[in-house]
Amino acid sequence: MNIVVLEPLGVKADILQTLAQPLTARGHQITFYDTRANTVQEQISRAQGADVLIIANQPLGKEVLQACPRLKFISVAFTGVDHVDTAYAKEHHIAVCNAAGYSTHAAAELALSLALSVLRHIPAANQALRAGKDKTGLLGRELYGKTFGVVGTGAIGRHTAHLAAAFGCRVIAYSRTQRPELARQGVCYMPLEQLLKEADIVSLHVPLTPATRNMIGEKELSFMKPTAVLINTARGPLVDSAALRSALQNERLAGAGIDVFDQEPPLPAQEPVLSAPHTVLTPHIGFYTQEALAQRAQIVFENITRWEDKTPQNQIV
């Protein structure tokens, strides 16, 4: 098979070669690209002879897939696969697997870090000290004792709930699928509207689907306390960013910690949250730790071996 790693995976070349060794030992050819393609045509040029593609979060649309007549399998070095045309893949019997679980700890830790940064004004405090100022205007709030709402209790949401509980929070949750183990640990499941009304911190951990796009809009933000904080480390389009900016500007919401946006950073100057007050913004780093990147690289190569052996793991399509 001709296997093409279509973009960098964020780990050193020697690690990639070690992970690829079981596949090369089977006689497969592997081509690595250490830069992202700048155009669709460049993607097509790289991918068109592939039997297997490995990608991270660069969009892989129908135009590219149509140009790959030999393609049988896509191993996605990411949890979400909304950047892949899975409908086309399914129609043309192209299997798709993700890297489920690789960023569980990294993303959950960032969610708590953003909550703490907003509540304690950490970025503003850092700037104030460096500018020769003191703590005036930086009175913060504790996470301890707050009601922490987790929206989506998959692997990342569950770990976020555990971390919040460790900080002394009352944890409440909304999810399409309820987890009995969380309920046994004291997490209270409830409808989304009720969660939004009760939570001091709302942290989003759901995939992007047609049903979840803009799930937090003007109406949902109006349910939240004016002292509440919204955290999004999942997918940008879960939140109506213009509505979020309005809520923050009009002090209907106390703050937000946002790691994901309607597009991948760098962001255009007109991105609504860039002009919103009381925000801590990070450029999609929820998954971006040494440990997580090493684990996802291992998973995407294992996905290929398992698929070839007809014992697939992490299969989406």
C-alpha positions as YAML, in Angstrom:
chain: A
units: angstrom
residues:
- id: 1
  name: MET
  ca: [0.00, 0.00, 0.00]
- id: 2
  name: ASN
  ca: [0.96, 3.59, -0.56]
- id: 3
  name: ILE
  ca: [0.49, 5.48, 2.72]
- id: 4
  name: VAL
  ca: [0.70, 9.28, 2.69]
- id: 5
  name: VAL
  ca: [1.05, 11.40, 5.82]
- id: 6
  name: LEU
  ca: [-0.52, 14.51, 4.36]
- id: 7
  name: GLU
  ca: [0.60, 17.04, 6.99]
- id: 8
  name: PRO
  ca: [2.87, 17.28, 10.06]
- id: 9
  name: LEU
  ca: [1.80, 15.36, 13.16]
- id: 10
  name: GLY
  ca: [3.77, 17.48, 15.63]
- id: 11
  name: VAL
  ca: [6.33, 14.85, 16.66]
- id: 12
  name: LYS
  ca: [9.95, 14.37, 15.67]
- id: 13
  name: ALA
  ca: [10.88, 12.50, 12.50]
- id: 14
  name: ASP
  ca: [12.66, 9.71, 14.38]
- id: 15
  name: ILE
  ca: [9.52, 9.00, 16.41]
- id: 16
  name: LEU
  ca: [7.44, 8.84, 13.22]
- id: 17
  name: GLN
  ca: [9.93, 6.43, 11.64]
- id: 18
  name: THR
  ca: [9.74, 4.17, 14.69]
- id: 19
  name: LEU
  ca: [5.94, 4.20, 14.67]
- id: 20
  name: ALA
  ca: [5.90, 3.51, 10.93]
- id: 21
  name: GLN
  ca: [8.33, 0.59, 11.14]
- id: 22
  name: PRO
  ca: [5.68, -2.15, 11.57]
- id: 23
  name: LEU
  ca: [4.00, -0.94, 8.39]
- id: 24
  name: THR
  ca: [7.19, -0.63, 6.35]
- id: 25
  name: ALA
  ca: [8.12, -4.13, 7.55]
- id: 26
  name: ARG
  ca: [4.93, -5.32, 5.86]
- id: 27
  name: GLY
  ca: [6.18, -3.83, 2.60]
- id: 28
  name: HIS
  ca: [4.12, -0.64, 2.60]
- id: 29
  name: GLN
  ca: [5.53, 2.61, 1.26]
- id: 30
  name: ILE
  ca: [5.09, 5.68, 3.47]
- id: 31
  name: THR
  ca: [5.51, 9.29, 2.34]
- id: 32
  name: PHE
  ca: [5.80, 11.99, 4.99]
- id: 33
  name: TYR
  ca: [5.09, 15.69, 4.40]
- id: 34
  name: ASP
  ca: [6.46, 18.07, 7.02]
- id: 35
  name: THR
  ca: [4.42, 21.09, 5.86]
- id: 36
  name: ARG
  ca: [0.73, 21.66, 5.33]
- id: 37
  name: ALA
  ca: [-0.54, 21.96, 1.78]
- id: 38
  name: ASN
  ca: [-1.39, 25.57, 0.94]
- id: 39
  name: THR
  ca: [-4.05, 24.80, -1.67]
- id: 40
  name: VAL
  ca: [-6.51, 22.07, -2.58]
- id: 41
  name: GLN
  ca: [-4.49, 21.38, -5.71]
- id: 42
  name: GLU
  ca: [-1.39, 20.81, -3.59]
- id: 43
  name: GLN
  ca: [-3.39, 18.42, -1.40]
- id: 44
  name: ILE
  ca: [-4.50, 16.54, -4.51]
- id: 45
  name: SER
  ca: [-0.95, 16.36, -5.83]
- id: 46
  name: ARG
  ca: [0.21, 14.79, -2.57]
- id: 47
  name: ALA
  ca: [-2.75, 12.47, -2.03]
- id: 48
  name: GLN
  ca: [-3.90, 11.25, -5.43]
- id: 49
  name: GLY
  ca: [-1.85, 8.02, -5.47]
- id: 50
  name: ALA
  ca: [-2.57, 7.04, -1.87]
- id: 51
  name: ASP
  ca: [-4.29, 3.90, -0.64]
- id: 52
  name: VAL
  ca: [-4.20, 5.31, 2.91]
- id: 53
  name: LEU
  ca: [-4.09, 8.91, 4.13]
- id: 54
  name: ILE
  ca: [-3.05, 10.20, 7.53]
- id: 55
  name: ILE
  ca: [-4.24, 13.73, 8.29]
- id: 56
  name: ALA
  ca: [-4.53, 15.96, 11.36]
- id: 57
  name: ASN
  ca: [-6.98, 18.87, 11.29]
- id: 58
  name: GLN
  ca: [-6.52, 20.21, 7.77]
- id: 59
  name: PRO
  ca: [-9.84, 20.06, 5.90]
- id: 60
  name: LEU
  ca: [-10.15, 17.06, 3.59]
- id: 61
  name: GLY
  ca: [-13.03, 17.76, 1.24]
- id: 62
  name: LYS
  ca: [-14.83, 16.04, -1.58]
- id: 63
  name: GLU
  ca: [-12.66, 17.59, -4.28]
- id: 64
  name: VAL
  ca: [-9.55, 15.95, -2.84]
- id: 65
  name: LEU
  ca: [-11.24, 12.61, -2.18]
- id: 66
  name: GLN
  ca: [-12.60, 12.48, -5.73]
- id: 67
  name: ALA
  ca: [-9.03, 12.77, -7.00]
- id: 68
  name: CYS
  ca: [-7.93, 9.70, -5.01]
- id: 69
  name: PRO
  ca: [-9.37, 6.66, -6.83]
- id: 70
  name: ARG
  ca: [-7.20, 4.19, -4.87]
- id: 71
  name: LEU
  ca: [-8.07, 5.56, -1.44]
- id: 72
  name: LYS
  ca: [-9.45, 2.96, 0.98]
- id: 73
  name: PHE
  ca: [-8.68, 4.31, 4.45]
- id: 74
  name: ILE
  ca: [-8.22, 7.64, 6.28]
- id: 75
  name: SER
  ca: [-6.59, 7.74, 9.70]
- id: 76
  name: VAL
  ca: [-7.39, 11.08, 11.35]
- id: 77
  name: ALA
  ca: [-4.97, 12.37, 13.98]
- id: 78
  name: PHE
  ca: [-7.77, 14.19, 15.76]
- id: 79
  name: THR
  ca: [-10.85, 13.36, 17.80]
- id: 80
  name: GLY
  ca: [-13.37, 15.27, 15.69]
- id: 81
  name: VAL
  ca: [-13.76, 14.40, 12.02]
- id: 82
  name: ASP
  ca: [-16.05, 17.27, 10.97]
- id: 83
  name: HIS
  ca: [-13.25, 18.55, 8.70]
- id: 84
  name: VAL
  ca: [-13.46, 15.36, 6.61]
- id: 85
  name: ASP
  ca: [-16.19, 14.74, 4.03]
- id: 86
  name: THR
  ca: [-17.39, 11.59, 5.78]
- id: 87
  name: ALA
  ca: [-20.52, 11.42, 3.64]
- id: 88
  name: TYR
  ca: [-18.39, 11.01, 0.51]
- id: 89
  name: ALA
  ca: [-16.15, 8.53, 2.32]
- id: 90
  name: LYS
  ca: [-19.11, 6.41, 3.38]
- id: 91
  name: GLU
  ca: [-20.66, 6.48, -0.08]
- id: 92
  name: HIS
  ca: [-17.39, 5.31, -1.65]
- id: 93
  name: HIS
  ca: [-16.52, 2.73, 1.02]
- id: 94
  name: ILE
  ca: [-13.53, 4.63, 2.40]
- id: 95
  name: ALA
  ca: [-13.06, 3.74, 6.05]
- id: 96
  name: VAL
  ca: [-12.34, 6.60, 8.49]
- id: 97
  name: CYS
  ca: [-10.88, 6.21, 11.98]
- id: 98
  name: ASN
  ca: [-10.04, 8.92, 14.49]
- id: 99
  name: ALA
  ca: [-7.56, 9.20, 17.37]
- id: 100
  name: ALA
  ca: [-10.11, 8.98, 20.15]
- id: 101
  name: GLY
  ca: [-8.75, 9.56, 23.62]
- id: 102
  name: TYR
  ca: [-5.39, 11.07, 22.76]
- id: 103
  name: SER
  ca: [-6.18, 14.55, 24.14]
- id: 104
  name: THR
  ca: [-8.48, 13.65, 27.04]
- id: 105
  name: HIS
  ca: [-6.16, 14.90, 29.76]
- id: 106
  name: ALA
  ca: [-4.78, 17.82, 27.77]
- id: 107
  name: ALA
  ca: [-8.19, 19.25, 26.81]
- id: 108
  name: ALA
  ca: [-9.71, 18.76, 30.26]
- id: 109
  name: GLU
  ca: [-6.73, 20.42, 31.93]
- id: 110
  name: LEU
  ca: [-7.02, 23.40, 29.57]
- id: 111
  name: ALA
  ca: [-10.74, 23.75, 30.34]
- id: 112
  name: LEU
  ca: [-9.96, 24.05, 34.04]
- id: 113
  name: SER
  ca: [-7.01, 26.34, 33.29]
- id: 114
  name: LEU
  ca: [-9.23, 28.70, 31.31]
- id: 115
  name: ALA
  ca: [-11.85, 28.74, 34.06]
- id: 116
  name: LEU
  ca: [-9.19, 29.63, 36.64]
- id: 117
  name: SER
  ca: [-7.62, 32.23, 34.34]
- id: 118
  name: VAL
  ca: [-10.95, 33.99, 33.88]
- id: 119
  name: LEU
  ca: [-11.97, 33.82, 37.54]
- id: 120
  name: ARG
  ca: [-8.57, 34.98, 38.83]
- id: 121
  name: HIS
  ca: [-7.77, 37.47, 36.00]
- id: 122
  name: ILE
  ca: [-4.42, 35.74, 35.47]
- id: 123
  name: PRO
  ca: [-3.54, 37.25, 32.06]
- id: 124
  name: ALA
  ca: [-4.49, 40.77, 33.24]
- id: 125
  name: ALA
  ca: [-2.53, 40.27, 36.47]
- id: 126
  name: ASN
  ca: [0.53, 39.23, 34.49]
- id: 127
  name: GLN
  ca: [0.24, 42.31, 32.28]
- id: 128
  name: ALA
  ca: [-0.33, 44.61, 35.26]
- id: 129
  name: LEU
  ca: [2.77, 43.43, 37.09]
- id: 130
  name: ARG
  ca: [4.96, 43.76, 33.98]
- id: 131
  name: ALA
  ca: [3.61, 47.27, 33.48]
- id: 132
  name: GLY
  ca: [4.65, 48.32, 36.97]
- id: 133
  name: LYS
  ca: [1.13, 48.15, 38.45]
- id: 134
  name: ASP
  ca: [-0.32, 46.39, 41.48]
- id: 135
  name: LYS
  ca: [-3.41, 44.23, 42.06]
- id: 136
  name: THR
  ca: [-5.91, 47.09, 41.87]
- id: 137
  name: GLY
  ca: [-9.00, 45.99, 39.92]
- id: 138
  name: LEU
  ca: [-7.98, 42.34, 39.94]
- id: 139
  name: LEU
  ca: [-10.16, 40.97, 42.72]
- id: 140
  name: GLY
  ca: [-10.88, 37.40, 41.69]
- id: 141
  name: ARG
  ca: [-13.24, 34.57, 42.55]
- id: 142
  name: GLU
  ca: [-12.51, 31.02, 43.68]
- id: 143
  name: LEU
  ca: [-13.40, 27.89, 41.78]
- id: 144
  name: TYR
  ca: [-14.00, 26.08, 45.07]
- id: 145
  name: GLY
  ca: [-17.69, 25.82, 45.92]
- id: 146
  name: LYS
  ca: [-18.92, 26.85, 42.47]
- id: 147
  name: THR
  ca: [-21.41, 24.87, 40.40]
- id: 148
  name: PHE
  ca: [-19.53, 23.52, 37.38]
- id: 149
  name: GLY
  ca: [-21.69, 22.53, 34.40]
- id: 150
  name: VAL
  ca: [-20.29, 19.99, 31.93]
- id: 151
  name: VAL
  ca: [-22.06, 19.85, 28.56]
- id: 152
  name: GLY
  ca: [-21.21, 16.51, 26.98]
- id: 153
  name: THR
  ca: [-19.85, 13.65, 29.08]
- id: 154
  name: GLY
  ca: [-17.71, 11.74, 26.67]
- id: 155
  name: ALA
  ca: [-14.12, 11.02, 27.69]
- id: 156
  name: ILE
  ca: [-13.02, 14.67, 27.88]
- id: 157
  name: GLY
  ca: [-16.21, 15.82, 29.57]
- id: 158
  name: ARG
  ca: [-15.95, 13.05, 32.16]
- id: 159
  name: HIS
  ca: [-12.34, 13.91, 32.99]
- id: 160
  name: THR
  ca: [-13.26, 17.60, 33.22]
- id: 161
  name: ALA
  ca: [-16.00, 16.66, 35.68]
- id: 162
  name: HIS
  ca: [-13.50, 14.72, 37.79]
- id: 163
  name: LEU
  ca: [-11.07, 17.66, 37.85]
- id: 164
  name: ALA
  ca: [-13.82, 20.12, 38.74]
- id: 165
  name: ALA
  ca: [-14.94, 17.87, 41.59]
- id: 166
  name: ALA
  ca: [-11.35, 17.71, 42.84]
- id: 167
  name: PHE
  ca: [-11.38, 21.52, 43.05]
- id: 168
  name: GLY
  ca: [-14.40, 21.29, 45.33]
- id: 169
  name: CYS
  ca: [-17.07, 22.13, 42.78]
- id: 170
  name: ARG
  ca: [-20.61, 20.84, 42.67]
- id: 171
  name: VAL
  ca: [-20.69, 19.20, 39.23]
- id: 172
  name: ILE
  ca: [-23.80, 19.08, 37.05]
- id: 173
  name: ALA
  ca: [-24.05, 17.71, 33.53]
- id: 174
  name: TYR
  ca: [-26.07, 17.58, 30.36]
- id: 175
  name: SER
  ca: [-25.42, 14.90, 27.75]
- id: 176
  name: ARG
  ca: [-27.28, 12.91, 25.14]
- id: 177
  name: THR
  ca: [-25.93, 9.77, 26.82]
- id: 178
  name: GLN
  ca: [-25.83, 9.73, 30.60]
- id: 179
  name: ARG
  ca: [-22.97, 7.93, 32.34]
- id: 180
  name: PRO
  ca: [-24.08, 5.94, 35.40]
- id: 181
  name: GLU
  ca: [-20.55, 6.05, 36.84]
- id: 182
  name: LEU
  ca: [-20.69, 9.86, 36.97]
- id: 183
  name: ALA
  ca: [-24.10, 9.80, 38.63]
- id: 184
  name: ARG
  ca: [-22.71, 7.39, 41.23]
- id: 185
  name: GLN
  ca: [-19.93, 9.90, 41.88]
- id: 186
  name: GLY
  ca: [-22.45, 12.63, 42.62]
- id: 187
  name: VAL
  ca: [-22.74, 14.32, 39.22]
- id: 188
  name: CYS
  ca: [-26.33, 15.44, 38.66]
- id: 189
  name: TYR
  ca: [-27.65, 15.16, 35.09]
- id: 190
  name: MET
  ca: [-30.30, 17.66, 34.02]
- id: 191
  name: PRO
  ca: [-31.75, 19.34, 30.91]
- id: 192
  name: LEU
  ca: [-29.50, 21.90, 29.20]
- id: 193
  name: GLU
  ca: [-31.67, 24.88, 30.09]
- id: 194
  name: GLN
  ca: [-31.61, 23.98, 33.77]
- id: 195
  name: LEU
  ca: [-27.84, 23.47, 33.69]
- id: 196
  name: LEU
  ca: [-27.32, 26.88, 32.09]
- id: 197
  name: LYS
  ca: [-29.45, 28.51, 34.77]
- id: 198
  name: GLU
  ca: [-27.68, 26.81, 37.69]
- id: 199
  name: ALA
  ca: [-24.02, 26.71, 36.62]
- id: 200
  name: ASP
  ca: [-21.37, 29.22, 37.59]
- id: 201
  name: ILE
  ca: [-19.08, 27.75, 34.94]
- id: 202
  name: VAL
  ca: [-20.35, 26.06, 31.77]
- id: 203
  name: SER
  ca: [-17.76, 23.95, 29.92]
- id: 204
  name: LEU
  ca: [-18.57, 22.55, 26.46]
- id: 205
  name: HIS
  ca: [-17.41, 19.06, 25.46]
- id: 206
  name: VAL
  ca: [-19.64, 17.94, 22.57]
- id: 207
  name: PRO
  ca: [-18.76, 17.21, 18.93]
- id: 208
  name: LEU
  ca: [-19.81, 19.53, 16.15]
- id: 209
  name: THR
  ca: [-22.87, 18.15, 14.35]
- id: 210
  name: PRO
  ca: [-25.86, 19.79, 12.66]
- id: 211
  name: ALA
  ca: [-27.70, 19.40, 15.97]
- id: 212
  name: THR
  ca: [-24.98, 21.04, 18.08]
- id: 213
  name: ARG
  ca: [-24.03, 23.91, 15.76]
- id: 214
  name: ASN
  ca: [-24.88, 27.17, 17.58]
- id: 215
  name: MET
  ca: [-26.23, 25.18, 20.52]
- id: 216
  name: ILE
  ca: [-25.19, 28.13, 22.67]
- id: 217
  name: GLY
  ca: [-26.84, 31.17, 21.11]
- id: 218
  name: GLU
  ca: [-28.55, 34.32, 22.33]
- id: 219
  name: LYS
  ca: [-31.40, 32.42, 24.00]
- id: 220
  name: GLU
  ca: [-29.12, 29.97, 25.78]
- id: 221
  name: LEU
  ca: [-26.79, 32.74, 26.95]
- id: 222
  name: SER
  ca: [-29.81, 34.58, 28.37]
- id: 223
  name: PHE
  ca: [-30.43, 31.60, 30.68]
- id: 224
  name: MET
  ca: [-26.98, 31.94, 32.26]
- id: 225
  name: LYS
  ca: [-26.24, 33.95, 35.38]
- id: 226
  name: PRO
  ca: [-24.61, 37.36, 34.80]
- id: 227
  name: THR
  ca: [-21.82, 36.08, 37.07]
- id: 228
  name: ALA
  ca: [-21.28, 32.90, 35.02]
- id: 229
  name: VAL
  ca: [-18.32, 31.96, 32.83]
- id: 230
  name: LEU
  ca: [-18.47, 30.03, 29.53]
- id: 231
  name: ILE
  ca: [-15.60, 27.72, 28.55]
- id: 232
  name: ASN
  ca: [-15.26, 26.23, 25.06]
- id: 233
  name: THR
  ca: [-12.41, 23.85, 24.27]
- id: 234
  name: ALA
  ca: [-14.52, 21.65, 21.95]
- id: 235
  name: ARG
  ca: [-15.53, 23.25, 18.62]
- id: 236
  name: GLY
  ca: [-15.93, 26.93, 17.76]
- id: 237
  name: PRO
  ca: [-19.28, 26.77, 15.95]
- id: 238
  name: LEU
  ca: [-20.98, 25.31, 19.03]
- id: 239
  name: VAL
  ca: [-21.27, 28.95, 20.13]
- id: 240
  name: ASP
  ca: [-22.78, 31.91, 18.29]
- id: 241
  name: SER
  ca: [-19.72, 34.15, 18.65]
- id: 242
  name: ALA
  ca: [-21.59, 37.37, 17.89]
- id: 243
  name: ALA
  ca: [-24.15, 36.55, 20.58]
- id: 244
  name: LEU
  ca: [-21.34, 35.76, 23.01]
- id: 245
  name: ARG
  ca: [-19.65, 39.10, 22.34]
- id: 246
  name: SER
  ca: [-22.94, 40.92, 22.89]
- id: 247
  name: ALA
  ca: [-23.54, 39.11, 26.19]
- id: 248
  name: LEU
  ca: [-20.06, 39.98, 27.42]
- id: 249
  name: GLN
  ca: [-20.22, 43.60, 26.26]
- id: 250
  name: ASN
  ca: [-23.57, 44.10, 27.97]
- id: 251
  name: GLU
  ca: [-22.43, 42.36, 31.18]
- id: 252
  name: ARG
  ca: [-25.02, 39.61, 30.83]
- id: 253
  name: LEU
  ca: [-22.11, 37.20, 31.26]
- id: 254
  name: ALA
  ca: [-19.05, 37.62, 33.47]
- id: 255
  name: GLY
  ca: [-16.44, 36.04, 31.22]
- id: 256
  name: ALA
  ca: [-15.41, 33.39, 28.73]
- id: 257
  name: GLY
  ca: [-12.42, 31.16, 28.08]
- id: 258
  name: ILE
  ca: [-12.28, 30.17, 24.43]
- id: 259
  name: ASP
  ca: [-9.80, 27.88, 22.67]
- id: 260
  name: VAL
  ca: [-11.76, 27.14, 19.47]
- id: 261
  name: PHE
  ca: [-13.31, 29.40, 16.86]
- id: 262
  name: ASP
  ca: [-15.29, 29.33, 13.63]
- id: 263
  name: GLN
  ca: [-12.00, 28.89, 11.79]
- id: 264
  name: GLU
  ca: [-8.51, 27.83, 12.73]
- id: 265
  name: PRO
  ca: [-6.17, 30.60, 13.95]
- id: 266
  name: PRO
  ca: [-4.78, 32.99, 12.91]
- id: 267
  name: LEU
  ca: [-8.15, 34.74, 13.15]
- id: 268
  name: PRO
  ca: [-9.39, 37.61, 11.00]
- id: 269
  name: ALA
  ca: [-9.55, 40.99, 12.73]
- id: 270
  name: GLN
  ca: [-13.37, 40.93, 12.54]
- id: 271
  name: GLU
  ca: [-13.68, 37.75, 14.63]
- id: 272
  name: PRO
  ca: [-16.31, 38.78, 17.23]
- id: 273
  name: VAL
  ca: [-14.64, 37.37, 20.35]
- id: 274
  name: LEU
  ca: [-11.43, 39.30, 19.68]
- id: 275
  name: SER
  ca: [-13.26, 42.49, 20.66]
- id: 276
  name: ALA
  ca: [-15.20, 40.95, 23.56]
- id: 277
  name: PRO
  ca: [-14.24, 41.97, 27.10]
- id: 278
  name: HIS
  ca: [-13.52, 39.60, 29.99]
- id: 279
  name: THR
  ca: [-12.14, 36.85, 27.80]
- id: 280
  name: VAL
  ca: [-9.13, 34.58, 27.87]
- id: 281
  name: LEU
  ca: [-8.42, 33.34, 24.34]
- id: 282
  name: THR
  ca: [-5.98, 30.65, 23.25]
- id: 283
  name: PRO
  ca: [-5.16, 29.59, 19.65]
- id: 284
  name: HIS
  ca: [-6.58, 26.03, 19.69]
- id: 285
  name: ILE
  ca: [-4.05, 24.49, 22.07]
- id: 286
  name: GLY
  ca: [-6.41, 22.11, 23.87]
- id: 287
  name: PHE
  ca: [-4.74, 19.08, 22.28]
- id: 288
  name: TYR
  ca: [-1.31, 20.67, 21.96]
- id: 289
  name: THR
  ca: [0.93, 18.97, 24.52]
- id: 290
  name: GLN
  ca: [3.99, 16.82, 23.96]
- id: 291
  name: GLU
  ca: [2.27, 13.87, 25.60]
- id: 292
  name: ALA
  ca: [-0.95, 14.16, 23.59]
- id: 293
  name: LEU
  ca: [0.80, 14.54, 20.23]
- id: 294
  name: ALA
  ca: [2.98, 11.51, 20.89]
- id: 295
  name: GLN
  ca: [-0.07, 9.45, 21.83]
- id: 296
  name: ARG
  ca: [-2.09, 10.48, 18.79]
- id: 297
  name: ALA
  ca: [0.78, 9.64, 16.43]
- id: 298
  name: GLN
  ca: [0.89, 6.17, 17.95]
- id: 299
  name: ILE
  ca: [-2.88, 5.78, 17.60]
- id: 300
  name: VAL
  ca: [-3.06, 6.80, 13.92]
- id: 301
  name: PHE
  ca: [-0.44, 4.25, 12.91]
- id: 302
  name: GLU
  ca: [-2.06, 1.56, 15.05]
- id: 303
  name: ASN
  ca: [-5.36, 2.40, 13.32]
- id: 304
  name: ILE
  ca: [-3.83, 1.38, 9.98]
- id: 305
  name: THR
  ca: [-2.43, -1.89, 11.28]
- id: 306
  name: ARG
  ca: [-5.71, -2.78, 12.97]
- id: 307
  name: TRP
  ca: [-7.70, -1.91, 9.84]
- id: 308
  name: GLU
  ca: [-5.41, -3.99, 7.65]
- id: 309
  name: ASP
  ca: [-5.79, -6.90, 10.07]
- id: 310
  name: LYS
  ca: [-9.60, -6.52, 9.88]
- id: 311
  name: THR
  ca: [-9.83, -5.63, 13.59]
- id: 312
  name: PRO
  ca: [-10.47, -1.88, 13.23]
- id: 313
  name: GLN
  ca: [-10.40, 0.52, 16.18]
- id: 314
  name: ASN
  ca: [-11.79, 4.05, 16.51]
- id: 315
  name: GLN
  ca: [-13.84, 3.59, 13.34]
- id: 316
  name: ILE
  ca: [-16.16, 6.48, 12.45]
- id: 317
  name: VAL
  ca: [-17.09, 5.39, 8.90]
...
